Amino acid sequence: MEMLGVPFALVWVVLGLSCILAGKVNKHKPWIETSYHGVITENMDTVLLDPPLVALDKDAPVPYAGEICAFKIHGQEAPFEAVVLNRTSGEGVLRAKGPVDCETQKEYTFIIQAYDCGAEASGASWKKSHKAVVHIQVDDVNEFSPVFREPMYHASAMEGKIYDSILQVEAWDQDCSPQYSQICNYDIVTSNTPFAIDRNGNIRNTERLSYDKKQRYKVMVTAFDCGQKRATESVAVHIDVKPVCKPGWQGWNKQVDYEPGTGSKQLFPKMHLETCDGPLSAVRAMVELQTSHIGKGCDRETYSEKSMQKLCGAASGSTDLLPAPSISTNWTASLLTDSGRDSDLIFNFDGRQAANVPEQVVPQNLTDQFTIATWMKHGPSPGLRAEKETLLCNSDKTEMNRHHYSLYVHNCRLVFLLRRDFTQVDTFRPAEFHWKLEQICDKEWHYYVINVEFPAVTLFVDGVTYEPYLVTDDWPIHPSSIDTQLTVGACWQGGEVSTPRFTQFFRGSLSGLTIRPGRIETQKVISCLQACKEGLDIHSLESLGKDIKFHFNPAQSVLVMEGEDLESVNTAMAKVSYINSRQFPTAGLRQLHITTTVQCFGEDICISIPDIKALVMVLPPSEPRITIGDGVPFSAVVKLPGVLEAMHNLDYCDVLVIGEELNPEQESLEIHHSSLMGKHLDATNSTSGISIYGVDSMAHYEEALRQVRYRNWRPATLSNRRFRLTCSELNGRYTSNEFNLEVSLVHNAAPVEHVNHMAVQSQYMRSVHHPLMVHSVNSHISGTPPAATVVVVICIAALVCIVVLGIYRLHSTHQDSSKSEEDGAKDPEMDWDDSTLTITVNPMEVRGHYTKEFPEKAYSRSSGMARG
């Protein structure tokens, strides 16, 4: 076999000789240093190596074998590459593949080897050097500016003192090298300040500071790194000048605003006690909330006394002896009233006014158990200490001057007199009960309740029980036919004087004077009736330190805290809060008074702490608007900031007659007692109208008002009647608009031709002669009423207006019942009996012009007119 004319055997011989010759030509490995140290500046690509990167080969100057073709890097995935600059001389260069960041990595270590070019151009039989270690250091560039560790600094300095250091500021630099990352200098930028700063950031004052001259300084400070690169932003340093240490409470505001409906609000969240480093053993602080100028001593519910009694679960049957003046309760009209208390009804007595309670109002038989309750505000009367001041007196109306029972103040003592009749007891028995209490003459409001369980008499003042300190006995009163007179504000003297008159006048203020025969009041009800709705509180009570002792007075207007550790006392005082649970609190200022005593080790009192006087401003509540109108819901809605929509209760709704009062001999307004059962409602009725009262929901008022009915026994004389509906929240503090309603009787109406058995309930179905017209003022609706005609007290749907205009009578004689039923419609003797005509209408349900339809047997065959 031949290849290109050359024998195949010869080719193999030549190739074999070439390999042998090549092995002899590339006899040596390249040589490099064993280690290299390099430096690269960050963000640059060239590495300066020491020694320079040079590879040598002993095969030089033989081509290829003595030349260097490559440098290779191993390990750490180093971001570098080695490049041969001259193959003959073996020079190379080390450079970065991309930007090198000193802040990311300051040093790199890796392995490098050199490779020769082999024995020929193909690179065959190349050899590599030994491994050399390369250590690269990244040189820093001053690319970052100093930054302060805090966004703002705050310190305080005592006046009159020179400090070596008031505070120290500190900056840092993100650069990686000590030269550029270290802060070498600080400087105060603000000019003309009495402060200096050293290279470590310590700020000192260069002159003595005066609190009277300036209470706070603001100093701007900058920083420089050791490369003299300045901070981009200066930092503000606030230095407060403290006066020479004076013990006392610090960090409190003189006024705290309270938003109604926000619950408990902390009064002193940042307050702390400065004791000037005194060695304390105990601290006692008393916080007093002063509310005597608010209502009856504090913010309480201002519902009427009867409504409050019902709300608190008191037994029914009490008589209000000081009601709001009205047509039916006119005996209080001449008394002086205080109308500036958010509808809180207060009567002021100046020693010249009194009122006789009408006989029909006075409870006739008090029995052995009864209760007298009243709010009273009374102070001493200079020069009148010997005179009795009578709150309540039941005495002889004429002839004699016997006091059967009375309640009076004498020399700042409360006295209750009870003289029994001989018919009840005929022995020497307790008659006068005396109490000597500070509250009686402290010119503050207090709630007094006298529970009589004869012969025992107990007094409650603001819910606390007091037994009489003196009880005197007397004989019972002899029975007589002389009438008695119950008087408020004085005692009636009808006998033993030439002219009957009032005597023993009261000087002070009264409210809610009631008497309830047959029962005594429970402690629970008494506490409810006099409870304050505002007071002091402790925010997050469970987190209060165990070493803190605290105590509230019953009204929660005084809080006493005691502790041995100053920090615990400070924490506890920061939790003291004000709370007002009224939905619509009385707006205005309340004073706070804090007194503090401090004890030191081995001493009784070592530091004097000044008292604090602050204010709580209760902001005006968002007031509801109560609306009654055609086609719109009765509404009372108000939204408080940050609080869910408030729920509203009414406390009375009045349906009053417009024009002449009702004639009780022929007409009346009525509501059945069953309509009020299961609700906190009651009602009073008179010729002026009906008043439904009691604190209850609008839904319950709606149900009750639907049952109010007007009844007339003589409709022939009726032309029209007008009524007015008004409702109230908080005893008249918020009242609705006046909604007027008119009931008219149209005589000689058109005949009724058909029957609708579903028009009214069966018990109210009667024959109709005169159609009825019910409409609001300025609105007259005739014909069939629409689906919803009137909306009264929360959107009342269209209801059937119940009308009873008469009771038909069937005049049949000598006929059996079956014959009467069969021929009733044909009986020529059936006639309309006008004398028994009756009208019953519920003006609170539906207005419209109605013509009622009745069973066929109620119509006359000849005339087509309804008869009965």
QUIRADA-V628484 format. One record per helix or strand of 2 or more residues. SS is the DSSP state (H for helix, E for strand). FROM is the first residue (numbers start at 0). TO is the last residue. If there is no record, write none. Layout:
{{SS	FROM	TO} {SS	FROM	TO}}
This chain:
{{E	1	2} {E	5	6} {H	7	24} {E	34	40} {E	47	49} {E	67	73} {E	79	85} {E	90	95} {E	106	115} {E	131	138} {E	146	147} {E	151	157} {E	166	167} {E	170	171} {H	177	180} {E	182	187} {E	194	196} {E	201	204} {E	215	224} {E	234	241} {E	247	249} {E	254	257} {E	264	265} {E	271	273} {E	279	289} {H	304	310} {E	318	319} {H	329	331} {E	335	337} {E	345	349} {E	354	356} {E	368	378} {E	387	395} {E	402	409} {E	412	417} {E	428	435} {H	437	440} {E	441	452} {E	455	460} {E	463	465} {E	469	473} {E	483	487} {E	490	492} {E	500	502} {E	506	516} {H	522	529} {E	533	537} {H	540	542} {E	548	551} {E	557	562} {H	565	573} {E	575	579} {E	587	599} {E	606	607} {E	611	617} {E	624	628} {E	631	636} {E	648	657} {E	666	669} {H	672	675} {E	681	685} {E	688	696} {H	697	704} {E	708	711} {H	714	716} {E	719	728} {E	733	734} {E	738	745} {H	761	763} {E	770	775} {H	816	825} {H	833	835} {E	838	840} {E	847	849} {H	855	857}}
